[in-house]
Amino acid sequence: MSPTRETTVRLQQMVRAYRQSAALMAAVELGLFTEVSKGAAKRDAVGKALGISPLNAERLVTYCLGLGLLVQRDGVLTNAPDVERFLVQGKKEYAGSWMLFTKPDWNDWGHLADYLRTADEPLTLGAYADWTVDHARKYHDATYAIGMGAGSRFAKLVDLSERKLIIDIGGGSGAYCINAAKAYPHIRAIVLDLPPVVEVAREFIARNGVADRVEARACDFTKDQFPSGADVAVMASNQSLYGAEFIRRVVHKTFDALAPGGEMHFIGHLLNADRTGPAEPAQWALGQAITRGTGHAHAVSDVRGYFEAAGFVNVWDGDFLPNMLEWVRGTKPAKDVAGIPG
């Protein structure tokens, strides 16, 4: 038997993957999945519901079927389970805004090679250095639903019954603190972020009715110290924005700010130990070439090293969200090595 010859199939699928993105975004923009959920269950009904021609409706539906976004049985269309849960407008977990958020990036990613050739000095905060309140509001309006899902998961997975004060470093909309405060009525929390983000976070906090126990405080953690006395610290889904030395300093600052016995939770897209994957953290870091940031992808083993060097004990890592988000946590000793309270 002759050996199997390599083909270009995988490479062709990869190089045209932007068309899958385009179809999904167009379906969200047009409201395809919402109309199917409402009963536009035949191809001819889809065109009428979306206000597009029968031919274009046929084209879009057929491709979405091929992508597994729609299912057809006996000629009747339904949404795939994840699509029905997250891409039907009006549902609690609707995430359509997040699916469309990166659409403006297309042109820049099309010139990625040019960005990679640039010799410009990277900026510690990258694109965030020039953010306005409008930038922050647009970003967090898009990410809020996803963030609230992660925050709810955190409040379910972590026992906060004996904890008193949380700080969320780069907490954005405040989703982790909001969910913790809702689940534990005694908890107080501080969302730390840049001034434009803080203004938007306060809106989300007020909307969720926890402004009496959750505050948003301006903090440039490239230079500012963290509030002292917290017994829980969270840093979630923002590590790809920063380089190793910066993350190492943040972990040390967190250790110093925590009360003895406090714990830090580091959650995000992380590489495996030999830095060969997965692709998700690598692509977030690659995007920093476009925004002139200093960030790169961090491995789970890197983060464990940051924790251990800072002095955390009982360092653990595992899945926060399988196949998506990794989780490293550690505890500040209740006493230092000399037996004196830390």
N, C-alpha and C positions, 0 to 999 in steps of 0.2 A: 504494500500500500504506500503510495507516495505521500509525503508529508503535506499537511494542510498549508496552503499558501495564505499569506496575509492579504487582506483586502483593505480598501479605503472606507468601508462602511462606517466603522466607529468614528473615524475622523470627519466624514461627511455629516454624520448626525450631530457631532459636536460643533462644527463650524457653522451650522445652520440653526443652532439651538435658539438663537435670538428670535426666530420665527415662532417658536413655541411661546416665548415670552410675549410676543406681539399679539398672538391669538388670545392668550389668557387675558391680557390687559384689555384688549378690545371687547372681549366678552363681558368683562367686569364693567367697563365704561358704558356699554350698550344696555346692560342689565339683563343679559341672557339668562343667567342662572336664577335670578329673581323671578323672571317671567315663567321659566320652566317650573319653578317651585309653586307659582301661583296657578299653574294649570295649562300653560302653553305647551302641551305635550306632543304636538305633531309638528312636523317641519314647516308646513304651510302656516300654522298658527304662530310660529316663532317670528317669521318675517313681519306679519301684521303687528305683533306685540312690540317689536323693536323698531318699527318704522323703516325697515330696509327692504330691498327687493327680494323676491322669492329666490333668485339666483344667489345673491349674497348670503341669505339666510342658510341656504343649502350648503354653501361653501364653509361657513363658519361652524355650523352644526356638525358637519362631517369631520372636520378637523378636530373639533372638541371631543367627538366620539373616539377618534383615533388616539387622542392623547389621554383618554380615560377620564376626562372631566365630566362627560355625559355618558349615560347608559341608555341603550335602546332595547326594549323587549316588546315583541309583537307590534313594532312600529310606534311604541309609546316611549317618549323621552322622560328620563328622570336625571337628577343630579347625582354624581358620585357622592358617597357619604361625607367626605371632607368638604366638598364643594357646598353641599346642602347646609353644613354646619357653619362654614366661615364666609361664604360668598353670596348669601341671600340677604339683601337689604332688609333692615327692620329686625333681624335676629340679634340677640344679645351679643353674640360673639362675632359679629360681622367684621371682617378684616379687609374689605375691599380697598380701603384707603391705603393700607400698608402694601397691598399688592401693586398699587399704582405709584407708590412713592418714589421708586428708583427709576421710573420712566424717563425723567429729564436727564439721567446720567448716560443715556445711550450714545449721544454724540461724543462725549468725553471718552467713553470706553472704546469707541471706534478709533480714537487716536492714542490708545494706550502706549504704543511703541514710542511715540513722540514724548510722552510724559516720562517714560522710563529712561530716555536718553538725556533728560534735563539734568543740568549740574546745579540747579538752584538749591540753596540751603533749605532743608525741611524745617517746618514750624512745629513746635511742641504740640500746639493745639490744632494744627492743620486748618481746615476750613472753619472750625469752631471759633477761631481767634476773632473773626469779624462778624460773628452772629449777631442778629438783631432779635427783638421780641417776635417779629413776624416770622423770621426763620425758625425760631424755637417753637412757635405755635404750629406752624405747618408740619414740622417734623413730629411733634408729639401728638398732634391730632391723628397722624397716620399710624404712629406706633402704640397709641394708647391701648387699643384692644389687645394687642399681643402682649404688652407689658402687664396689663391687668391679669391676663391668663397666667403669666409667669409669677406674678406677685401672689396670686391666689394659691398656686402650687407651693410656693415657698412657705406660706402661712400654714399649709396643711402638712408639709414634710418636716418642719422645724418646730420643736416644742418651745414655745415662748412663754409658757405659763409662769416661769419664775424670773423672767427677764423684765427689765424696766424701761430701758432707753435704747433705741436703734438709731444708728447713723447710716445713711445710704449715700455712698460716695459716687457722685455723678448720677444721682437718682432720677434725673429727668422728670417725668410726669409725677413721680412719687408713688408709682404703682405698688412697689414692695411695702412701703410704709403704710399706705392706705389700706392694703389688705391685712397687714399685721394688726393695725389699729381696729379694724372691723372685727377681726377674729378674737382679739384679746382686748377687752375694754379698759384694762389698766395700763396698756402700753402707751408710751410716748415715743415720738420719732422725729428725726430731723433729716430733711432732704438737703443734701449739699450739692450745689451746682453753680454754674456761671450765672451772673445777674439776669440776663435775658431769659434763661431757662427757669430761674426761680419764680419770676413773675407768672409764667405759664403754669408751673407746678402748683402755685397757690390757687389758681382757678380750679384745677382738678381736685385738689384737696378739699376746697370748699364745696364743690359739686357733690362730693362723696360724704359730706357731713362730718368730717373728722378734724376740722380746723382747730378745735379746742385741744387736740392732742398731737397733731402733726403740723410741723412748721417747715417752711422752705427757707433756707439760709444761703446767702451768697458766699461762695467759697471757690477760689481759684486754687485747686489742689496741686498746681505746679509750684506754689509758694506759701499758701496759707496753712496754718495748723488746723487740726480737726478739734471739734469740741471734746472735752475730756469727760470721763465718767460713764460713757455708754457701755453697755454690756453685750451688745450685738452690733457688728458692722457688716455691711453688704457692699460689694462692688460687682455689678452685674452688667454683662453685655456691652462693655465699653473698653475692654482691655486691648482690642486690636488697634485702637487709636494711638497707642503709646508704645514706646520702645522698652526694652528690658530694664534699663537703669531707672527709668521713670516709675515703672510698676514696682520695682524693688523699693524705691523710696516711699511710695504710697503705702505699701504693706508695712514698712518700718514705722511710718507715721501713725498708721492705724493701731499697730501694736502699742505704741507709746500712749495713745489716747484712750485705749480701752481700759476699763476697770479690771482689776485682777479677777481671773476666772471668766472674762469675756471671750466671745468667739467671733471670728471673722469668716464670712462666706464669700467666696470668689466664684462667680458663675458666668460662663460664657462659652464661646467657640474656641476650643483648644485643640492643638495638634497632639498626635501620639508621640511617644518618647523619641522615635528616630526621625520625626519631622517629615514623614512621607504621606501624611493625610490626617484626617479627611480633608476634602476640598473646601468645605464651607469656611473654616477659619482662614484658610489660605486666600480665598477670594476677597474676604473683608479686608485683610491686610494689604493685598495687592491694590485695592482701591485707594489706599493711602498715597500711592504714587501720583494719583490724579489730584488729590486735595492737598498735596505737599505736606502731609503729616509725617511724623517720625515712627508711626506704628508698624509693627510686624506681627506675625502670628506667634503666639506663645504655646509651648508644649505643656502638658499637664505636669511633666517632671520639672520644667522651669518654675512653674508656680509653686509647686511643693518646695523647691529650693528657696524661693523668696520667703515663704512662710517660715521655714526652718531657720534661715539666716536671721530673721527678725526676732526669733525666740519663741514662736508658737510651738506648742506640743500637741500630741495626739492628732497630727496632721493626717487627713483622710482625703481620698478622691474617689469619685464615682460619677454616675450619670445623674444629671438633674432632669434633663429631658432626653430620653434615649435617641441616639442618632442625630442629635442637634446641639445640646448644651451640656458641657461638663461642669463639675462642681468640686472645688477644693475648699476644705474648711479646716480650721485649727483653733486652739484654745490658748489664751494667755494664762500662764501658770498663776494659781492663786497666791503662791509665794515664790520668791526668787530662790536661787540655789543656796543662799545663806540662811534661809528660813525666815526672812523678814518679809512682810507683806510687800507684794510687787507694786 
